[in-house]
Amino acid sequence: MQKHSLPIALAMALKQHVLASDISDDDDLKDIVNKLDDLNEKIEAVKAKALAKRAQRL
């Protein structure tokens, strides 16, 4: 099983709800998903920095 960050997991859950017609695919949802994508990019950048620092210590 592949690990996903929380923003990716939330975006995937929202997309599943759209597919199930629980929520509508409107501008508000698209804005939320875009913000989750931006947050995920920031998380990945922090993780990369942490891994680089860890590699320097070894």
N, C-alpha and C positions, 0 to 999 in steps of 0.2 A: 504494500500500500504506500502510495506516494504521499509525503507530507506537504501540506500547503500552509501558507501563512494565513492568519486570521482574515485579512482583507480578501484574499482569494477565495477562502471558504465561504465568506459572506456573499461575495459576488456570485459564486456558483449556486448558493442556496436561493438567492433572489431570482436567478435565471430559471431555476427549477420551478419556482412559484409562478413565474410568467408562463412557462410551458404548461403548467397545470391550470392556468387561467385563474389563479388565486389573486393575482395582482396584474395591473395593466402595464404595458410597456410604454410608459409616457416619458415626458421630458424630465420629470422629477427622478424617476428611476434611473434614467441615463446619466443624470448629474451625480447621483449617489454612486453608481458603478464607476464613473470616471474618477471620482474622489477616492474610491477604494483602490483603483488602479494606481493613482498617484501615491497613495499611502504605501502600497506594496513596493513601488519603486524605491521609496525612501527606506523601507525596511531592508530591501535587498542591498542597498548601498551601505547601510550600517553593518549588516552581516558581513559584507565583503571586507570592510575596514577591520572588523573584529577578527576575521580569519587571517587577514594580512598581519595584524599585530601578533596574533598567536604564532604564526609561522616565523616571525622575526625572533621571538623568544626562544624558539627551539633551536 
